[in-house]
Amino acid sequence: MNNKILIAITLIFLSVFVNAHTLEGNFNGLTFQGETIERTFVLCNTQDSGENFSLSSDNAWMEVRPLSVYLSGESCKEVYAFITPFPYAESGEYDLGI
């Protein structure tokens, strides 16, 4: 029997950004076991100078793309999170970090 269980996902921005760098987007979502949801975020460099950013997740359910990005000063870029709960995941609310 292929039971689908509703899973609530809450993404947590877990980075040591100082100097007011921002990541904006929809941080909540609902999905089922084995089904992928995509979340789009906007990463902004609020500094006057350019900076390299590395992105990763602390959870095997989530892939983040791109893994690294260079942003010139006062610029923004879309980044993406693809979340696929494991087929045996229990229903509930989970916190995933970027």
C-alpha positions in Angstrom: 0.0 0.0 0.0 1.4 3.4 -1.0 0.3 5.7 1.7 1.0 9.4 1.2 1.5 11.4 4.3 1.3 15.1 4.3 4.6 16.7 5.4 4.9 20.4 6.4 8.3 21.9 5.5 9.7 25.0 7.2 13.0 26.3 5.8 15.2 28.0 8.1 17.9 30.4 6.9 20.9 29.2 8.9 23.8 31.3 7.9 26.1 33.6 9.6 25.3 36.6 7.4 26.4 39.9 8.9 26.2 43.3 7.3 22.5 42.8 6.4 22.7 40.3 3.5 19.2 39.1 2.8 17.4 35.9 1.6 13.7 36.4 0.8 11.1 34.0 -0.3 8.4 31.5 0.7 9.9 29.5 3.6 7.0 27.2 4.2 5.5 24.4 2.1 3.5 21.2 2.1 4.4 18.1 0.2 4.0 14.3 0.3 6.5 11.5 0.6 8.7 11.2 -2.5 7.2 14.3 -4.1 9.5 17.3 -4.9 8.6 20.9 -4.2 10.6 23.8 -5.4 11.1 27.0 -3.6 12.6 30.1 -5.1 14.5 32.6 -3.0 16.2 35.9 -3.7 19.6 36.3 -2.3 20.8 39.9 -2.1 24.2 41.4 -1.3 23.5 44.7 0.4 27.2 45.7 0.5 28.9 48.1 -1.8 31.5 45.5 -2.8 31.1 42.1 -4.5 31.0 38.9 -2.5 31.0 35.2 -3.0 28.3 33.1 -1.3 28.2 29.4 -0.8 24.8 27.7 -0.3 24.1 24.2 1.1 21.5 22.3 3.1 21.9 20.5 6.4 19.3 17.9 5.3 19.5 15.1 2.7 15.9 15.9 1.6 17.0 19.2 0.1 19.2 20.3 -2.7 20.1 23.9 -3.2 21.1 25.5 -6.5 23.4 27.1 -7.4 25.9 25.9 -4.8 27.9 29.1 -5.0 27.2 32.5 -6.5 29.1 35.8 -6.8 27.1 38.9 -6.3 28.4 42.3 -7.1 27.6 45.1 -4.7 23.9 46.0 -4.2 22.8 43.1 -6.4 20.4 40.1 -6.1 20.0 36.7 -7.7 17.4 33.9 -7.5 18.5 30.7 -5.8 16.4 27.5 -5.6 15.7 24.8 -3.0 14.4 21.4 -4.2 12.8 19.4 -1.4 11.9 15.7 -1.7 10.9 13.9 1.6 12.0 10.3 1.8 9.4 7.7 0.9 9.4 6.5 4.5 9.2 9.9 6.2 6.6 10.3 8.9 4.0 13.1 8.6 4.8 16.1 10.6 6.6 19.5 10.5 10.2 19.5 9.7 12.8 22.3 9.9 15.3 22.3 7.1 18.3 24.7 7.0 19.9 26.5 4.1 
